[in-house]
Amino acid sequence: MEISIGIRNVQRELTLDVDLTSEEVSEKISAALENNTVLSLTDSEGKVVFVPSEAIGYVQVNEAPTRRVGFGF
């Protein structure tokens, strides 16, 4: 699943490909916003991303698989 996070005062968005369901992502985001803590997500390659909740502008969840172009294995 692809997640795009808009960071306040930053022109580019952060895009991650995670192995979570939309419910799990919603729970993590809601918990971070309610408790004013850091949102931490791990992408499908094992990279961990930390975003302070006060910096989150928006989160877009795209459940449709994206088509990859190239010769990646």
C-alpha positions as CSV (number, residue, x, y, z in Angstrom):
1,M,0.0,0.0,0.0
2,E,1.3,3.4,-0.9
3,I,1.1,6.3,1.7
4,S,1.8,9.9,0.9
5,I,2.5,12.3,3.8
6,G,2.4,16.0,3.3
7,I,4.8,17.8,5.7
8,R,4.0,21.4,6.8
9,N,6.3,24.0,5.3
10,V,7.9,21.4,2.9
11,Q,7.0,21.5,-0.8
12,R,7.7,17.8,-1.4
13,E,5.6,15.0,0.0
14,L,6.9,11.8,1.6
15,T,5.9,8.7,-0.2
16,L,6.2,5.2,1.4
17,D,5.3,1.7,0.3
18,V,4.2,-0.2,3.4
19,D,3.0,-3.7,4.2
20,L,0.1,-2.5,6.5
21,T,-3.6,-2.4,6.0
22,S,-5.5,0.9,5.8
23,E,-7.0,0.3,9.2
24,E,-3.5,-0.2,10.8
25,V,-2.2,3.0,9.1
26,S,-5.3,4.9,10.3
27,E,-4.8,3.7,13.9
28,K,-1.1,4.7,13.9
29,I,-1.9,8.2,12.5
30,S,-4.8,8.7,14.8
31,A,-2.7,7.7,17.9
32,A,0.1,10.0,16.9
33,L,-2.2,13.0,16.4
34,E,-4.2,12.4,19.6
35,N,-1.2,11.9,21.8
36,N,1.0,14.6,20.0
37,T,3.7,12.0,19.5
38,V,5.9,10.9,16.6
39,L,4.4,8.9,13.8
40,S,6.8,6.0,12.9
41,L,6.2,3.9,9.8
42,T,8.4,1.1,8.4
43,D,8.4,0.7,4.6
44,S,8.4,-2.6,2.7
45,E,12.2,-2.5,2.5
46,G,12.7,-2.1,6.2
47,K,13.5,1.6,6.3
48,V,11.9,3.4,9.3
49,V,10.5,6.9,8.9
50,F,9.7,9.2,11.9
51,V,7.4,12.2,11.4
52,P,6.5,14.5,14.3
53,S,2.7,14.7,14.6
54,E,2.7,18.5,14.6
55,A,4.5,18.5,11.2
56,I,1.8,16.4,9.5
57,G,-0.2,18.4,7.0
58,Y,-2.1,15.5,5.4
59,V,-1.9,11.7,4.8
60,Q,-3.1,10.0,1.7
61,V,-3.6,6.2,1.6
62,N,-3.7,4.5,-1.8
63,E,-4.7,0.8,-1.6
64,A,-4.4,0.2,-5.3
65,P,-1.1,-1.4,-6.3
66,T,1.1,0.9,-8.3
67,R,2.6,-0.4,-11.6
68,R,6.4,-0.4,-11.5
69,V,8.3,0.2,-14.7
70,G,11.8,-1.1,-15.1
71,F,14.0,-4.1,-14.7
72,G,13.9,-4.4,-10.9
73,F,14.1,-7.9,-9.4
